Amino acid sequence: MDFSLSEEQQLLKDSVDRFIREEYELPKRRELVASNDGYSEGNWAKMAELGWLGAALPEEYGGYGGGPVETMVVMEAFGRGLVVEPYFASVVMGGNFLVHGGEEAVKQELLPKLTEGKLKMAFAYAEKQARYDLHDVEFKAEKSGDGYALNGEKGVVFHAASADKIVVSARTSGGSRDEKGITVFLVDSGADGLMRRDYPTVDGLRASELSFSNVKAEAVLGEVDNGLSLIETVVQHGIAAVSAEAVGCMDVLLDTTNEYLKTREQFGQPIGKFQAVQHRMADMFIKCEEARSMCYLATMRLDETDALERAKTTSATKVQIGESARFVGQQSVQLHGGMGMTDELSVGHYFKRLTMIDTLFGDHNYHLKRYSNM
């Protein structure tokens, strides 16, 4: 099968790669992580100017008519740079909720703003009792006049502090673990009754705990009581995207470790010449390539009409990404010795991000069990 990029996709890749090389060195990233916002508005504006925010969005709404492959190209490069701007939360998750679930008027209003960098979004779905189950929703939405009032709490909402709009999953009927009865709503981040507690995450991003008290929803995304299918579709896009990011992270760990082994000497020669170390590097390379192959498969299957096949591929990809990420991360840290986890080296930062990616939307063990039950 031909995995080569088209001319337009290659230009996109070259553009993002150049930005990462020139603008996203580790010291600069540290400054961004320590700043009040946790990212750079200047970088966000540049991403919009270069067309990255609209690369995978439809042309009729101001995008460039790309799709999952364009998202994969951007996210893999962002993984190499450990980018902290809210691209994933806003464009991958928020953008796909608007594309797949928004009414025409909502799309016409919000998608052009998203591509222009004038709109940021977040997805609030996680609840304390739910673990990784997307259908376990106790957060309530009740009819109020001609709309809905939202009540409850959501946790670990990435980039909620910078979001203008928040996508929220809520229960409109049925029991807390019923697959039917879930509806997806769009909420303004400044709405009355919405409280937020912000905090940094271990990988340098920002997240928030959200509390809703009779918060008025702006719009319904998708169908009332049948929102789970929309959520699963968008999450599948999200998993494919973070899988590409993980591949970018692992590529850097592989290259960084390989270079270190050429310079670190023991018994009068570089430790990279020892056969046991070479075997470990070969195993790391294999794990990286296995992850890359599953990332490609997940990306291509997003257009698959068979929902079960998409779900199986997504879970299989998450299993492989989790397995590869843990192995490559641990080997990189160990081969760097005790300094592998220090903040001075990049290795520990990449391992932290890979660990967070493993837990996002279900870890290795969760998806292994899910796949076996399909």
C-alpha positions in Angstrom: 0.0 0.0 0.0 1.2 3.5 -0.8 1.7 5.6 2.3 3.3 8.6 0.5 1.8 12.0 1.1 0.3 14.2 -1.7 2.1 17.4 -2.7 -0.2 19.5 -0.5 0.2 17.2 2.5 4.0 17.2 2.1 4.0 21.0 2.0 1.9 21.0 5.2 4.3 18.6 6.8 7.3 20.7 5.8 5.7 23.8 7.2 4.9 22.3 10.6 8.2 20.5 10.9 10.0 23.8 10.2 8.0 25.6 12.9 8.8 22.9 15.4 12.6 23.0 14.7 12.8 26.8 14.8 10.2 27.8 17.4 9.7 25.0 19.8 13.0 24.1 21.5 12.7 22.8 25.0 13.7 26.0 26.8 11.0 27.9 24.9 8.5 25.3 25.8 9.4 25.5 29.4 8.7 29.3 29.3 5.3 28.6 27.7 4.4 26.0 30.3 5.3 28.4 33.1 3.4 31.3 31.7 -0.1 32.4 32.9 -1.9 30.9 29.9 0.3 27.9 29.5 0.7 28.5 25.8 1.4 31.2 23.3 -1.3 33.3 21.7 1.4 34.3 19.1 1.9 30.7 18.2 -1.9 30.2 17.9 -2.2 33.2 15.6 0.7 31.8 13.5 -1.0 28.4 13.3 -4.2 30.1 12.0 -2.2 32.3 9.5 -0.4 29.2 8.1 -3.7 27.4 7.6 -3.1 24.6 10.1 -6.3 25.2 12.1 -8.4 24.7 9.0 -6.3 22.1 7.3 -8.8 19.2 8.0 -12.0 21.3 8.0 -14.4 21.6 5.1 -13.8 24.3 2.5 -17.4 25.6 2.7 -16.7 26.7 6.3 -13.4 28.4 5.7 -11.2 25.3 5.9 -8.9 23.7 3.3 -10.9 20.6 2.7 -8.4 18.1 4.2 -9.3 15.2 6.5 -7.8 12.8 9.0 -4.5 12.5 7.1 -3.9 16.2 7.5 -4.7 16.0 11.2 -2.2 13.1 11.5 0.5 15.1 9.8 0.0 18.1 12.1 -0.3 16.0 15.3 2.8 13.9 14.6 4.9 17.0 14.2 3.3 18.5 17.4 4.3 15.3 19.2 7.9 15.9 18.2 7.7 19.4 19.6 5.5 18.7 22.7 3.3 21.5 21.6 1.1 23.0 24.3 -1.3 25.1 22.3 -4.9 23.9 22.4 -5.0 22.4 18.9 -6.2 19.0 19.9 -9.0 20.3 22.2 -10.2 23.0 19.8 -9.6 21.8 16.3 -9.6 18.0 16.6 -12.3 17.5 19.2 -14.2 20.8 19.0 -14.0 21.0 15.2 -15.2 17.4 14.7 -18.1 17.9 17.1 -19.2 20.9 15.0 -18.7 19.2 11.7 -20.4 15.9 12.6 -23.1 17.2 15.0 -23.7 20.9 14.4 -26.7 22.3 12.6 -25.9 24.4 9.5 -26.3 27.7 11.3 -23.9 26.6 14.0 -21.4 25.5 11.5 -21.6 28.7 9.5 -21.1 30.8 12.6 -18.4 28.9 14.4 -16.2 26.9 12.0 -14.8 30.0 10.2 -13.9 31.5 13.6 -12.1 28.2 14.5 -10.0 28.3 11.3 -9.2 32.0 11.8 -8.0 31.3 15.4 -10.8 33.4 16.9 -12.5 30.5 18.6 -11.1 28.0 21.1 -13.0 25.0 22.4 -12.9 22.2 25.0 -14.7 18.9 25.5 -16.1 18.1 29.0 -17.0 14.4 29.3 -15.2 12.8 32.2 -17.0 12.2 35.5 -15.7 10.7 38.8 -17.7 7.5 38.7 -17.2 6.8 35.0 -13.6 5.9 34.6 -13.2 5.5 30.8 -16.8 4.6 29.9 -18.2 7.3 27.6 -21.8 6.2 28.3 -21.5 6.5 32.1 -23.1 9.9 32.5 -24.8 11.3 35.6 -24.4 15.0 34.6 -28.0 16.2 34.1 -29.7 18.3 31.4 -33.4 19.2 31.9 -35.8 21.2 29.7 -36.0 24.8 30.6 -38.2 27.0 28.5 -37.2 26.5 24.9 -33.8 25.1 25.9 -31.9 23.1 28.5 -30.4 23.8 31.9 -27.3 21.8 32.8 -26.3 20.7 36.3 -23.4 18.6 37.6 -19.7 18.3 37.5 -17.1 17.4 34.8 -13.4 16.7 35.5 -10.1 16.9 33.6 -11.4 19.2 30.9 -8.2 20.1 29.0 -7.8 23.7 28.0 -11.1 24.8 29.5 -9.5 27.9 30.9 -8.8 29.2 27.4 -11.9 27.9 25.7 -14.7 30.2 24.3 -17.1 27.3 23.9 -17.4 24.0 25.8 -18.9 20.8 24.4 -20.6 18.9 27.2 -22.1 15.4 27.4 -25.2 15.2 29.6 -28.0 12.8 30.4 -31.4 13.8 29.2 -33.2 10.4 30.0 -32.5 6.9 31.3 -30.1 5.6 33.9 -26.5 6.7 34.5 -25.0 3.8 32.5 -27.6 3.6 29.7 -26.2 4.1 26.2 -29.4 5.8 25.2 -30.4 9.1 26.8 -27.2 11.0 26.3 -27.2 14.4 24.5 -24.3 16.7 23.5 -24.6 20.4 24.2 -22.6 23.5 23.3 -22.1 25.9 26.2 -20.6 29.4 26.4 -17.6 29.4 28.7 -18.8 32.6 30.3 -22.3 31.4 31.0 -24.0 32.1 34.4 -23.7 29.3 36.8 -20.5 27.8 35.4 -17.6 27.6 37.9 -14.1 26.5 37.0 -11.0 25.3 38.9 -7.8 25.3 36.8 -4.6 23.4 37.4 -1.5 22.2 35.4 -1.2 18.6 34.4 2.0 16.4 34.8 2.8 16.8 31.1 2.7 20.6 31.1 -0.8 21.2 29.7 -3.7 22.8 31.5 -7.0 21.3 32.7 -10.0 22.3 34.8 -12.7 20.9 37.0 -16.1 22.4 36.0 -19.2 22.8 38.1 -22.5 23.6 36.4 -25.5 25.1 38.2 -28.5 25.7 35.9 -26.2 26.7 33.1 -28.2 27.4 29.9 -27.1 25.4 26.9 -26.6 27.4 23.6 -27.3 24.6 21.2 -27.7 20.8 20.9 -25.1 19.0 18.8 -26.4 15.8 17.1 -29.6 14.2 18.2 -31.3 14.5 21.6 -31.0 11.2 23.6 -28.7 9.8 20.9 -25.5 11.6 21.5 -23.3 8.6 22.3 -22.8 7.8 18.6 -21.6 11.3 18.0 -19.3 11.2 21.0 -17.8 7.9 19.9 -17.3 9.2 16.3 -15.4 12.3 17.6 -13.4 10.3 20.1 -12.3 7.9 17.4 -10.9 11.0 15.5 -9.3 12.1 18.8 -7.6 8.7 19.4 -6.2 8.6 15.8 -4.9 12.2 16.4 -3.2 11.5 19.7 -1.8 8.3 18.3 0.0 10.3 15.7 1.2 12.7 18.5 2.5 9.6 20.4 4.4 8.4 17.3 6.1 11.9 17.0 7.1 11.7 20.7 8.5 8.2 20.3 10.5 9.2 17.2 12.2 11.9 19.3 13.0 9.5 22.1 14.4 6.9 19.7 16.6 9.5 18.0 17.7 11.2 21.2 18.6 7.9 22.9 20.5 6.7 19.8 22.6 9.9 19.8 23.3 9.6 23.5 24.6 6.1 23.1 27.1 7.3 20.6 28.7 9.7 23.1 28.3 8.0 26.5 31.5 6.0 27.1 32.1 3.0 29.4 35.2 0.7 29.4 36.8 3.0 26.8 34.1 2.9 24.1 30.6 4.2 23.4 28.0 2.1 25.2 26.1 2.0 21.8 28.7 -0.6 20.7 27.6 -3.1 23.3 25.4 -5.8 21.7 22.9 -5.9 24.6 22.3 -2.1 24.2 22.0 -2.5 20.4 19.3 -5.2 21.0 17.4 -2.8 23.2 17.6 -0.1 20.5 16.4 -2.5 17.9 13.4 -3.4 20.1 12.6 0.3 20.6 12.7 0.8 16.8 10.3 -2.1 16.3 7.8 -0.7 18.9 7.9 2.7 17.1 7.2 1.1 13.8 4.3 -1.0 15.2 2.8 2.2 16.7 3.2 4.0 13.4 1.5 1.2 11.4 -1.5 1.2 13.8 -1.7 5.0 13.7 -1.9 4.8 9.9 -4.6 2.1 10.1 -6.7 4.1 12.6 -6.4 7.2 10.5 -7.5 5.5 7.3 -10.4 3.6 9.0 -12.0 6.9 10.1 -13.9 7.0 6.8 -15.1 3.4 7.3 -18.9 3.1 7.2 -18.9 0.0 9.4 -19.1 1.4 13.0 -18.0 -1.8 14.6 -14.9 -2.0 12.4 -14.0 1.6 13.3 -14.4 0.8 17.0 -12.3 -2.3 16.8 -9.5 -0.5 15.0 -9.6 2.4 17.4 -9.2 0.1 20.4 -6.5 -2.0 18.8 -4.6 1.2 18.0 -4.9 2.4 21.6 -3.6 -0.9 22.8 -0.6 -0.8 20.6 0.1 2.9 21.3 0.0 2.3 25.0 2.3 -0.7 24.8 4.8 0.9 22.5 4.8 4.2 24.5 5.5 2.5 27.8 8.3 0.4 26.3 10.0 3.2 24.4 9.7 5.7 27.3 11.0 3.3 29.9 13.9 2.2 27.7 14.9 5.8 26.9 14.9 6.8 30.6 16.9 3.7 31.6 19.5 4.0 28.8 20.0 7.6 29.8 20.7 6.5 33.4 19.5 8.4 36.5 19.4 11.7 34.6 16.7 10.4 32.2 13.9 11.7 34.5 15.4 15.1 35.2 13.8 18.3 33.9 17.0 19.3 32.3 16.7 16.5 29.7 13.9 16.3 27.2 13.5 12.5 27.7 11.4 12.7 30.8 9.1 15.3 29.3 8.3 13.1 26.4 7.7 10.1 28.7 5.3 12.1 30.7 3.3 13.1 27.7 3.2 9.5 26.4 1.9 8.4 29.8 -0.9 11.0 29.6 -1.7 9.9 26.0 -2.1 6.3 27.2 -4.7 7.3 29.8 -6.7 9.6 27.4 -10.0 8.0 26.4 -9.0 4.7 28.0 -5.7 3.1 28.7 -4.0 0.0 27.2 -5.8 -2.4 29.6 -9.2 -0.8 29.1 -9.1 -1.1 25.3 -7.6 -4.6 25.4 -10.7 -5.7 27.4 -13.0 -3.7 25.2 -11.6 -5.2 22.0 -11.8 -8.7 23.4 -15.5 -8.2 24.1 -16.4 -6.9 20.6 
